[in-house]
Amino acid sequence: MDPQSPATVGLAVGPLHTAPIHTKRGSVACKRCRRAKTKCLHAGKPPCRSCSEAGLAATCVFPPKGTSFIDRAPSRRVKREPTDGNASGPSSRALSGPSEQGPSDNGSPRVAANGRGESREWSNSPIGTVEEILPPQELIEEACDIFFVRINQCAFLHKPTLIARLRNPARVVSPVLVYAICAVAYRFSPGLVQFCGSCKRPPSYFGERGRALLFEALGEPTLEACQAAYLLGIADWGACKGKRSWMIMGIAARMAFLLGLHKEETHAVPPTAPRDHIIAAEEARRTFWTLYVNDRSSSSGGCRPSAILASEVSARLPCDEDSFAFGTPTPPYYLQEFHNPPLATNGSPVDMGMMAYMVQVSELWGRAARRACNSDRLQKEKYPPWDIQSEYSILKADLGYWKNQLPGRQQYSRGNLSVYYQRGLETAFTWNHVVHKAAEVILRRAYLPYIIRALAPETSGLSLDSLDAPWQGDGTPAPHFWVQCGKEMFYAAIDLLTVVMDFTTMTHYSGLSPHLGFSTFLGAATLMYAWRWPWLFPERSVEVPQLVLASTDILATMTPTWPMARHWVKLLRRPVGKRIDEAVQDEIATDQREGIYRQATSLDEDGSGHSGDEMAMSVSGPRSPNGTSPGTPGALHTLAMAAAESVVEGPPPLQGQPPLGMIHPSGPVHPPMVHMAAHVPPPPHQQGQDFASYSLLGPHSEMPFGDPSGHQSFNDVLAFMEGAEQWPYPPQAS
């Protein structure tokens, strides 16, 4: 963007070696340029150049003085903390003049409020209530790198533009956005954790300050406040603060609607527009679609309905990553054209870009998840699931269509995953295919009561006749409909976990996001039925225990940085002591009561007594060295390793086994799972083999379904499950 263009009102986060620079308010800007955060060039009256070039001269309006957030900001005085004459902490110089005040002792930029509600160092700051302390410049840039590598690879922020604004003291970056980026990235950065400790601030400091500034910005929404609300919601969701996350995400969605981000006319720029105008328009467009993807990913059940209706969206889909990076105009594609995708001259599908397919698959996931969590919806379906007009059949066909219409570069393969890994898009690529498989699983999971009865041996006493189906009067399904439905569900779960295994093997457990973690939990929880009752899926019964345990391993590596994973690990390790029909009924009831994401609701959200903030605060390791890219797995997992080791000290490695960090001797060390032994690939299945090779957990850990590492065969181990019926496996011929 033009280096002289005004940006969102906020803190000027610049190089630490420069003296404080006094910025002044620029000339008035029209409403459209304010909303797009672009320079408003005009002759003192409307229309401005940007509106004229866009053909919107008639709608160009300059808001009157006194209507902006700065003009209406309250003037408050800052209460000085008592300090001695030798104090050099943050509060000792908070109200000093610009000639006396530089960076703080720890090198961080500082904002102090004066009596007019303006910062003496940054006169454009809308914060006139409290002293602001930001991390040092290098830590802010590290947090941005973590955001682009770990949090959002198909990002709504243009990285070169953001970094340039951070380094240029004449440019301003909204403090709420800086705090939000730090809030979502601090778990992966020992430097940010150490910064909080050195300033005597709690680890939740970034989130608390971000939320405070967000609420102050509610009077006049801005694009950066909308973006910050999304990031603060993501940080809360990963920390098991599901209710607060849901409400903050709602604020972000409503800000987006007030800004008109769902309408394409808001983003419209001519093809000949300058590069920075195209990038700014795409940033705003991607912000909306990021909120859309998150809305579809987190909405489930009657208590958390979707906040965005697809029918109200006219914005075109986001462009591909290269076009966004270089500000290149692209043809428009729309979500409504799902069944009529663009084709090249040779008839092959046109590659619309990674994020466009992410929007499509998130829409499919949202449809499947809402069905699974809404019992009334299943009961009131007009057509039975085997009817081609039913919602089940239509969604099943759409899921298959999405996969088949992907261009070659977007199809899943280990080769494509390797290419995207080198390009820094492996998490986004994996996300698309994992969410697709998760939708295939959750679509069929609602019919588990029918599936288990169709697959049950005759000696089980379970029969489809015992269920009251609302579609009984509408005919009967094909003889093998429910059997096929169950097989498709279990195969989709195996495919899902296979993609996750490929991803973690290539990245050494780096880059697991909350929704990837949830999908891993969903696949493992589904296969636990096939482990506990092998007759459900005899075709792949040998692989199932190893996949479930390996998935538990993967989720455990997430717990230091994403506390919500602790509850998933706890659920996977919990023994099942019920009949299969009772277990299935309880699962479906829980889906409808709590939603499918299984987030705990207590303060620490899982009853462990250790919050994610406590784990992060226990880190006292050195700050990431300058020049080390936080995108490398070793740097990213320093915090996770230290946190895991500080919370619970696991037992020493088993005799003859290397530490877990030596599993990948040619790659970086990944965080250890507490109480875990090394992963051993399963040997070929042999009659009467010992299942010790499937045990990934140490001797003091509780297995999901008991300990299969004893001398008994797998079938004998199942016989020791308390309160569970035992049926012969394989089923005896009648």
N, C-alpha and C positions, 0 to 999 in steps of 0.2 A: 504494500500500500504506500501511498505518497507519504514521505516522512513528515510532511507538515500537516497532514490531515488530523483533525481532532478525533479523539476516541472517547470511550465511555468515561465519565467523570469518575475519578478514583485516585488511588495512590500512584505516584510515579516511582516505579521500581527500577532503578538505574544502576550503573556500575558503582561499586563501593568506593572507588578511588576518586570519584568526582565530588566537587563541592555541592551542597544543596542548591537547587535551582528553583527560583520563584517562577511559577507558571501563572498565567492570568487567563481569565475567561476569554474564549474566542468569540467571534461575532456570532450573531444569532444564526441558527440552522433551522431548516424547515423540518416538519414532522417526519417526512419520509427519510431524509438523510440522518436524522437522529435515530430513527428506528434501525436503519441499516448500518449505522456507525461509519458513515463515509463523509468525506469532506464536502461541505456545502458551499459551492462557489456561486456567488450572486453579486449583483450590483446594488445591494442594499434593499431590494424589494423582490418579491416573487415575479416570475418563476426562477428557480435556480437552474444551473446548467444541467445537473443530473436529471431533474424532473423533465426538463425540456427534451433532453436526448432520449428519455424513456417514453416520450409522448404523453406525459402526465402533467403538463404545465397547468392545466385547469385545476388540478388538485393540490398544487404546491401552496402550502400555508405556513407562515411563520407564527409560532405561538407567541402570545404577548408576554412581556416581562412579568415575572412573578409567578409563573405557572410551573417552573421547573422544580426538581427536587431540591436543588441547592438553595433557591430562593425561599423555599418553605421549610428548610432544615431548622430545627430549634437551636437556640443559642444556649449552651450550658457551660458551666465552669467545671473544670477538672479538679477533683479533690487530691491535693498533694499528699503522698504518703510520708509520714515522719521519717527522716533520715538524719544521720549525723553529718558533720561537716566534711568528713572524708569519704562519704558515700559516693560510689561511682555507678550504682545500679541504674536501672531504667528510669525510676521515678525521680532521681536526684537532679536530672537535667531536663525533665519533661517539658517544663515551661520556659526554657531558655530560648533566647533569640536565635535567629538563623546563623549569625556570625559565631555564636558560641557552641552551637549544636551540630555534631556530625553523626556518623554512624555510632551505634552503641558499642559497648565494650566487646561484645561478641561479633561485631561486624555487621549487624542487621540494620536495615533501614528502619527509621522511626517516625512516627507521626505524633505530634502533641497538639492538643486543641487549645485555641485561645478563646477569648471572650466573645468573639464574633461567630463562633461555630466553624471556623476555618483553621486549617493547619498552618502554622507559621512556615513550615518547611514545604508543604504542598498545599497551596491555597485552593486547589480544586477539590480537595478531599471533602466528601459529603459527611464525614464522620466528625461530629463536634461534641462527642459525649465522653469518650474514653481514650486513653493513650493506646496507640497501636504499635505493636512490635512485630515486625516481619522477620523471617529467617534471613540469613545472608544471601547475597545474590547467587552464589554457587549452589546453595541448597534449594532455592526456588527453581533454578534451572534443572537441578536433579529431579525435583518433584515433577516438573513438566515432562522430563524424559521418561520417568516411571509411568506417568499417565499415558503417554503415547505408546509405550511398549507393553505395559501390563494391564491397563484399565480399558483403553478404548483405542484399538489399532485403526479402526475406521472412524477416526475422530471427527468431531464437528469443528474443532479448532484447527486453524492452519498453522502448523508448527513454525515454519520460517517467520511468519508474521508475528506470532506470539513472542518468540524469542527475541526478534528485533525490537519489539515494543518494550520488553523487559530490560534490554540493554541500552535503550535510548532514553536519557533522562527527560527529553522534551516530549516524549510520548507518555501516556498514562494508561495504566491497567487497573481495572476496578479491584479494590482490595477484597471484595466479597469473592471474586473469582480466584484470586491468589490463595485466600484462606481455604476455599473449597478444594482446590487442587492439592494443597498440602494435606487437607483432612483425609482425602482418599488415598494419598500416596505415602503418608508417614509410616504406615505399618511395614513398608518395604524399604525404608531408609533409616539406618541407624543414626545418620546425621540429624534428621528431623527429630528423632526421639531424644537424642542428646541435647539438641537445642531447647526442647521443652524443659529438660532437667536443669540446664544451666540458667534458664530464665525463671526457674521455680514456678513453672506453669504445668498444669496437668496435661496428660497426653491428649485429652479431649479439647485442648485449647483451640486448635484450628477449627474444629467443628462448631464449638460454642461461639467463637467470634464470627464465623461465617454465617451461622443462623441469626445472630443478632443483627448483622448488617443486612441480611436478606429481609428480615422483618421490617427494618427501617426503609427498605426500598419498595415496599408494597404500595406506597402512594403513587409511584410512577415507575412501572415495570420497564426494565431495560433488557437487552439481549444478554448481557453478561450476567445480570442477576438471574435470568432464566437458566443459563448454563450452570451457574453456581448452584442453583436449587437442585438440578439434576445430580450434580456430583455429590452434594451433601446427602441426598437421598440414597445414592449408591453406597456411600460410606456407612450410613446407618443400616441399610439392608444387610450388608456383609457383616456388620457387628451385631446382628440379631435384634436390632431396634426396628422391627418390622412395622409397627404402628406409626411411629414417627416418620419412618421412611415413606410410607404410603401417603401421609399427609403432605410432606414436603414435595413429593413427586406431583401431587395434585396442584400445589402452588405453581410448580414449574409448568405444568400443562396449561393452567389458566393464564399464566403470563404469556405463554406462546400464543394462545388464542387472542388475547388482548393486543399483542403485537402483530397479529395477522400472519403468523408464520405458517399457518395451514393453507394459506391462499397463495397461488402462484403469482398473482399480480403484485404481491408484496416484494417478491424476489426478482421481478422481471427487469432484465437489463438487455439492451440490444446486443447482437453478436459482435458489433464493432466497439463495444464498451472497453475501457481500459482494463488491464489485467487485474488491478486491485479491486475494481468494482465487481468483476466476475467472482473473484475469490470471496469478497464480503457477502455477496448474495448467496453463494454456495454454503458459506459458514452458517448463515441464518437458516437456510433450507435444511442443512444437515442437523442443526440443533433440533428442529421440529421432528425429523425422522428418528433421531436418537431417542427422543421422548416417546415416540410412537412405538419403537421397538421395546423400550423398557415397559411401557404400559401393557403391551401384549405379553411380555415375559413375566410380569409380576401380578397380573390380574387373575384372580381365581375365586370362585365361590360367590355366594350372594352378598357377603360383606365387603368384598373388594371388586366391584364391577369395573369394567373398562371405562376410562374417562374420555376416550377419543373414539369417535365414530368414523369409520372409513368413508362413509357416504358424505361426510362434511369436509373431506380433504380434497383440495384441488391442486396442491403443490405437486410438481413433478418429482420423480424419484431422484435420489442423489446420484451424482455422476460417478465415474470410476476414479480411483485414487490418483492416477497420473494426471488426469485432467484437472482435478481439484488442486493438486500440488502446483501445477504450472499455470493455472487460470485459463484453461483452454475451453472454448465453447463446445458443447456437445448436443446431440439431438435429444429432444425431450422424450422420456418414457414415464408411464403413469401406472400406479398400482391397479387401477381399474382395467388395465390391459393384460392382466395375468393370463387369461386364456387366449390371448392374441399377441404373443410376444413378437418383437421385431426380428425379422429374418434378413440375412445377407442375400446378395444376388444369387448365390449358389444354393439358397434354401436352408442353410445352416443357421442356428440361433446366433444372434448378435450378443456379444458379451456386454451386458449393461453395467458391470462393475460389482465388486464384492458387496458393497453396502446395499445396493438395490436388491440383490438376492437375500440379504439379511432381513430387509423389510418384509419381503414376501414370505419367508419361512417363519418369521415371528408372527405374522398374521395367521398362518396355518396353526402354529403352536397355540396361539391365544384361543382359536376356535375349539381346538381339542381339549385344552385345559378347562375352559368354561363348561364344556359338556361333562367332564369328569367330576366337577365339583358341584354340579347342580342336579340334584336328584329329581326335582320336579320336571326339569327339561327332558330327562330320559323317560319319565313316566308319561309325558304328554306328547311324545313324538307321534306324528301322524302315521308314519310308515314304520314297519319293523326293520331292523338293521339289514336284513338280507334283501330288502327291496331296493332296486337301483335308484328310486326316488327318495330314499331315506337320507337324513343328514349324515349318518354314519357312512353310507356308500359314497355320497358326494365328497365328503372330506377325505375318505380313503383314496378316491380317484384323484383329488387335487394334490395330495401328498405324493402319489406316484407320478403325476404330471410334472410337479415341480422338479423332481429328481431327473426325469427323463429329458426335460427341455433345457437343462443346464448345458452351456457350451463346454467344450472339452477341457478348457482351463479351469472351470469351476467344478468339474466332476471330481469326486473323491478318489484319490490314489496316493500311495506313499510317495510317488514321484512328484505329484503336484504339491503335496504337503512339504516336501523338501525344498521345492522352489519358493514357496511362500515363506518358509522359514528363513531363507536367505534374504528375502525382501522385507522381513519384519511384519508379515501379515498372517503368520501361522495360526495365531489365536482366533482371528476373525474367520479364517477358512475352516478351522476345526469347529468353531461355534456353529456355523451354518449347518454342517452335516450332523453334529451331535444333536442340535435342537430338532432337526428333521427326524432323526431316529427316535428322539424322546417323544415327539408328537405321535409317531407310529405306535409307541408303547402306550402312551396315556389314552389314546383313542380307544384301544381295546381293553384297557384295564378296568373300565367301568362295567365290563361284561364278565368279570372274573367268576361270579357265582355260576354262570352258565358254562363257562369254559371248564372249570374244575369238574363239574358234573358230567360233562361230555367226555372228558378224558379219564374219569375215575374208573378203576377196575370194578367188575361186577360185585366183588366181595366187599366193597366199601360201604354199600348201603346208600350211596348217594345217587340220585336220579333227577333228570331234568323235569320229570313229572311232579316233583315236590315243590317247584317254583311257580309262583303266580306271575306270569308274564303279561304285561298290558297288551301285547299283540297276539295273544292266543287265538282270538277270533279272526285274525287276518291271515290265516294260513300257517303252515309250518315251514321251517327252513330246510334247505337241502340236507341230506343225511350227515354230511361232514362239515357243515358250516361252522359250528362252534369249535370243532377240532382244528380246522384250518385257521380260524381266528386266533386260537391259542398258540399254534405253531408260529404264526406271523408275529405275535407279540414277543415270544421268547427269542426268535431269531433277530428281531429288531433290537432287543436288549443286548444280545451278544454283539451285533454289529456296532451298537453305540459304544460299548465298553472296548471293543477292538480299536475304534477310532481314538478313544481316550488313551489307550495303551500306546498306540503309535505316537500320539502327541507327546505324552510324558517321556517316552523313550528318547524322542528326538530333542526335546527341550530340557531334559533332566528335571522334570517336575516344575519347570518355570512357566508362568503365564496362566495358571488355573484361575479363572474368574468365578464369581459366585454362581452364575447360571450353569457354567460348565461343571462345577462341583455338584450342583443339584441334579443335573442330568446324569452324572455318574452315580449318585445316590439312587436315583430312580431306576436305572438299569440294574444296579446291584440288588436293590430291594425286590425287584421283579424276579430276578433269578434266584433269590433266596427261596421262593416257593419251589422252584425246580430242584434246588439242593435238598431242601427238607423233604419233599415228596418227589423222588426222581421219576416216578411214572408219568409225571406231567410233561417231561421233555427228555425221553430216553435217548433221542438222537444225539444229544450233546452233553449227556449227564456227566461225562468224565471231565469236561472242561469247566463246568459250572462252579465247583468249589474254588478252584484256583482263580477264576475271574472275580468272584465275590470277595475273596480275601485280598487280591491285588487291588481291587477298587477301594477296599477299606484302607489299605496302605496309602493310596493316592489321596483320599480324603483326609487322612491323618496329617499328611504333609501340608495341607491347607490351614490347619487349625491355628498355627501361630499368627497368621496374617489375616485370615477370614474366620473369626470365631464361630460363625454360624455352622461351620463344618463339624464342630465338636458334637453337636446334637445329632447330626447324620451318622457319625461314627458310633455314637452311643446306641442309636437305633439298630444299626447293622450288627452290633455285638450282642444285642439283647437276645437271649434264647427264646425260642417259640415253644410254648407248652400248651398249645390249643389244637383242637381239631381244625382241619383245613377249612371247613366251611365257616367256622367261627372266626378264624383268623382273617379270611377274606371279607367277611361281613364287617368286622371291626375296622379293617383298612378303608373300606369304602365309606363307612360312617365318619371316620376321621377326615377323609378327603372333603366330605361335605360340611363338616363342622369347623375345621381349622384351615382348610385349603391344602393344596398338595405340597407346599414347600416346607412343611414341618418346622416352622420357626417356633422356638420356645418363647414364653411370654414373661418370664421372671426377669429380675434386674440383670443378672448375669446370663440370663436366657438359656441356660442349660443345667443349672443346678450345680455346676462344678465349683462355684465359689471363686472363680477367677475370671474376671472380665478380660476382654481383649485389650483394653487400655492398660490393665495391670500387667499383662504379659509384655506389652510393648514398653512400658515404663521400666521394667526390670532390666532392660538392655543397657549396658554401660560400655559397650564396645566403642572403638574409635570411629570417628566420622569417615565416611567414604572418601578416599583420597581424590584430590582434584585430578581431572583428566580420566578418571575411571568411569566408563559409561554404565549408568545404572541399568542399562538394558541387558547386561551380561548376567547369566544365571548366578554366578558366584557372588557378584555385588548385590543382586536383588535378594538373595536368600541369607545374607549375613544376619539380618534382623531375625528372620524366621528361625534360624539355627540357634541363635543366642536365646531367643525367647523360649523355645522348646526346652533347651537345656536348663534354663533358669527356673522354669515352673515345676517340672518333674524330672528328676534325674533317673534315667532308665537303668536297667541292670546291665552288667557288662556283656559283651558279645558272647554267644554260646561257643563252647570249645570247638575249635577248628573252623569257625566261621569268621570272615572279615567283618569289620564294622560296616554299617549300612552305607556310609559315605564311599566305600570302596567298590560298590556295585558297578559304578561306571568309572573305571580307572582312567579312561581316556578323556573324561569330561569333568565338569565342575561338580562339586559335592552338592547334593540336595539335602534339605533339612531332614533329620532323622525322625522317624515315628517312634514315639515313646513306647517302650516295652516291645520292640520289634526286632525280629531276627532278619537275616538276609533273605532276599527273595530267591527261591530256587525253582527253576522251571519244572513243570511236571513231566515225569518220564512217560513213555508209552504205557497205555493201560494194559495191565496183565491181570489175569484171574487171581483173586485173592491177594492183590498187592497191598502194601502198607501205605496208608494215606498220610504218612508223616511228611511226605514231600509237599503236601498242600498247606502245611501249617506255616503261616507267615508271622504268627504271634508268639511271644515268649511264653515260658511256662507259667507265669503269674497272670496272664491275661485271660479274659473270658471270651470264648469263641462265640460266634453268632448262634451256632446250633450245637454247642458242646464241643469237646476237643476231639477232632478226627485223627490225632496223631498217635493214638494208642495202638495196642496190638490187635484190636478188633478191626474187622473190615468195616467199610462205610455203612453197610446195612446193619451191622451189629451196633454201631455207634448210635444210629437213629433209634434203635430199640430202647436205649437208655433215656430218651427224651421223656421227661415227666408229663404225664397227662396227654400223650399223643397216641393216636391209634396207629397200628402198624399193619400195613398191607403188603403182601408179597411183591417183591420186585426182582425181576420183571414179572408182570402179571401172569398168573398161572392160567393155562388154557382150561377153559371150562369143559 
